[in-house]
Amino acid sequence: MSALNNEMIDTARGSFHVRSVGAATSPPVLMLHGWPQSSYCWKSVAEALAGDWRLIMPDMRGLGDSPRTLDGGAYAKQALAQDMLAVLDALAIERCALVGHDWGGAVAQEIALAEPSRIERLVLLNIHVLTNSRGNAAARDVLSPRGAQSLWYQFFQSAPGLAEAMIPGNERAWLGYFLKTWSATGFPADAFEEYVRCYAIEDTPATGAAYYRSYKQDVKRWQEIAGTRLPMPSLYIYGRHDPVIIPEFTHHLDDVFDDIRLEELDAAHFVAEEQPDAVAGLLRDFLCGSGQAG
């Protein structure tokens, strides 16, 4: 089992904490985590894949052990994409495969939209597809009659100052609600403790909330580019029990992908931590060039 390396990478956009594993000569894969996690979410998946790829797993701005920037504009998903492209530049990686879960999946899509020639293959896990107008509308039609009750945490974090006032000292209860109740098959204890540690770092309630406070700005942009296609071979891995990214978000993927494969797993939102062996198997198959859409 290969140990993960931990280092701070200096880039033109600041320093970012990066976990990595695999030989520098192996094909590179950039793997982006979601909220409220860090790059630790890929630990078990990465250990299974390390022999064949160079896996680069940054902590995105405001989470994990990366900088807590208090400028809210830094958390627009376009801006976060530029952070991650800067990590690739600092490592002198011109082309790579790209994997993203949750907000990391949104950032991955922004990278693929900004510089498609740099992305050989794209993998998304449990995130809406930014430019998929029909699928996103179908999901809204289901969520709206429910009063968006499953999205309360987004409204909570969007309220100015509320997360900063109420989360410090309560990180275990705050994260436990999401990490334990949004998991269909249980959540790893070591990962839970790691995320509690990171969320207790000063200013994390504010920077974690900034991912949601920038959402109106993000949505305006995504509406403007609706229908934009992603040309690279792509894989969508979906935990079918997700209470937030409901199945309708995976409808009409052919509207925006030239080559897309959809795989469903018996998991909820945190699919890479609930089903790491299954996710690793799907990634291995796809990154090797197998199982493309017909």
N, C-alpha and C positions, 0 to 999 in steps of 0.2 A: 504494500500500500504506500503510495507516494505521499510525502508530507507537503503541505501547501507552504509556499514562500510568502512572506509578508514584507512589504516595503512601501515607502513613500516615493511616488514618482513625481518629479518636478516637471510641470508643463507650462506652456505660455498662458494658461488660464488658472494657475495655482498648483498646489501640491495635492495629490490624491493618494489615499491608501489603496493598495492593490494587492490582492492575493493572486498567486499564479502557480502553475505546475506544468511540467512538461519541458521538453528540450526546446531551445531557442530555434533549432532548425526544423521543428515540426510545424505543420500547418496551424496558423493562429486562429483562435476562436475568442471573440470578445463576448463576455457573459454579464448581463446587467440585471441587478436585483430590483425588487419592488419595495413598497412601503408595507410595514414599518421595519423592514429587514435590513440586511447588509449583504455584502458578497459572501458571507458565511452560509447563505442559503444554498450555495452551489457545492458545499463541501463534499457531500456523499456522491453526488453526480460526478464531480471533478475527479475524485479518487478512482472512479470506475473508467474514466476516459483518458487519464493522464498519459498512458503509454503511447498513444497515437497522435495526440494534438498538444499544442501549446495553448493552455487555457489561461486567459487574462480576465480577472474578475475584480473590477474596481468597486470601491464604495463610492456611490454617487454623492454629490455635494449635499451636505446637511445631514447625512446618515452614516452609520458605521463609524469609522475613524477618520473620515474626510472632513474638510473644514466646515464650520457652522457659519456660513455667510448669512448676514441678516438683511441683505438687499433682496426684497421679494422678487424683483425682476430676474434674479439669477436662477429661479426655479421654473420659469417657462420651459416647456419641454424642448423647444428649439435651442434654448440656451444650454440646457443640460446635455443635449446632443453635441453641442460644440465642445463642452468639457470632455466628453468621451472621445471625440475625434482628436482632441489635443493629447489625450493619453496615447492613442495609437501613433500620433506623430512623434511623441517623445520616445516611443519604443521603436521608431523607424519601421512601422508596419504599414504597408501601403494597401494591402487587400487582406480581408479576413472573412470568416463566417461570423455571424452575429446572432446572439441569443438574448431574449429579453422577457422577463416576467413582470406582470402588473405594470407599475409606472416605468420600470425598466423596459417593458415591451413598448410603451409609448415612445420612450426615448430612442429605442432601437428603430422604430418606424421613422422617426424624425431623421435619424442618421441615414437610413436607407433612402429617404426622400431627398436629402440634401446632397448625398454623394453615392448614388447607386452603383457607380463603377467600382467603388471600393468594397462592395459587399458581395461576396460570392454566393452565400446562402443565408437565408433569414429564418429564424425560429422564434415564434411567439408563444407564450404560455399565459392563458387566462388574463387577457386584456382586450378591450374593444379595438377594432381595426379603425384607425383614425378617419380614413377616407371612405369607409363602407356605409354610405348614406342609408341604404335600404335595411341593412342588418341592424344598424344603430336605431333607426326609426322603429323597427319591429320590437326591439328591446324596450324602448321608451313606452310603446303602447302597452306592454305588459306591466312595466314598473309604475307607470303613472296612476292607474287605479288603486294601487297599493299605498299611495301617498308617499312613495319613495322611502318607506320605512326602513329598508335595509341600508339606506344611504345616509342615515342620521349623522354618522361620524364625519362625513364630508361637510355638512352644514355646521357642525360643531367646530371643526377646525378652521372653517372659513370665517368664523366670527372673530373680529379683532380682539386679541388679548386673552381670549377665553382658554385656549390650550395652555398658554404660558402660565395662567393663574391656577389651573386645576390639575395639570398632569404632574408637575414636580412632586416627588415623594410618593406618587401613586403609580409609578411606571409598571409595577408588576400586575396590578389590577387592570390598568389601561391596555397593556399588550395582551394580557391573558384573555380578555374578551374576544379579541380578533384571532389570535394565533391558536387558541384552543377551541373556540366555538365555530371557526370557519374551517376546521379540519375534519374530514370525514373519517380518517383512520388513525387519528392521534398525531400530536406534534412532538418532535424530538426535544427532550428536556435540555440537552446541551445548547441547542439553537435558541430556545426560549431564554435561557440565562444570558446568552451572548447579547440578545436584543434588549433585554432589560438593562444590562451594563451600558450599552451604547445609548439607550434612550435617557439614561441618567446623566449623560454628559451635558454640561451647561449649554443652554439655548436649543437643545434638540426639540423640545415641544414646539418652539417657534419655527425651526427649519423643517421639521416634519410636516407641520401645518402648511408651510409655504407651498408644498406640492399641490395642495388643494386651493389655496388662496390665489394661485395663478391660473386656476382652471377656466375662469371666464375668458381670460386672454387666450388660452389654448384653444377653447372651443370656437372662438371667433375665427382664428386662423384655420382650424380644421374644416369649418363650414365653407371657407373660401376655396379650399383645395379639394373639396369633396369629389370623389370619382377618380382622383389621381391614381394611376396604377403603379404597382410594384413589380418590376420585371424579373427579379432574381428568383430562382427556385426557392420555395417557401414551405414551411411546415408550421401548422398550428396544433399545439398540444393542449387539450382542454380537460380540466377536472370537472366532471359533469355535475357535481353537487355544489358548485360555487353559488352562494346566495346573492352575490353582487354582479358578477359577470355571468348572466343567465344565458341559456342555450341560444336564444334569439340573436345574441351578439355574433354568433358563428354562422348565421345565415348569410347567403348571398356573397360569400367570399370570392366567388369567381368574378364578381363585378370589378374587383380591384387588383387581383393577383393574376399574373400571366400563367403561373404554375404553382398550384397550392394543393397541399395534402392536409387533411384534418384527421387527427387521432384523438379519441376520447379515452380517458382513464377513470378508474374508480377512485376519484379523489375530489376534494373540494377546491378551495382557492390556492392553497400553498402546495401545489402539485409536485414540485421538485423535492420538497421535504417529506411529503406524504408517501410518494411513490418514486424514490430516487432510482431504483434499479430499472423500473419501467421507462422513466424519462431518459436515463442513460442509454438504454437499448434503442429507443427511438432516435436519439441524437446520433448514436453510432451508425445506425442504418442510413440516416439521412445525410450525415456529413461525409459518409463514404460514397455518396452518389446514388444510393439505392432508394427505391420506393417513391420516385417522383410521380407527380400527377400526370395522368395521361392526356 
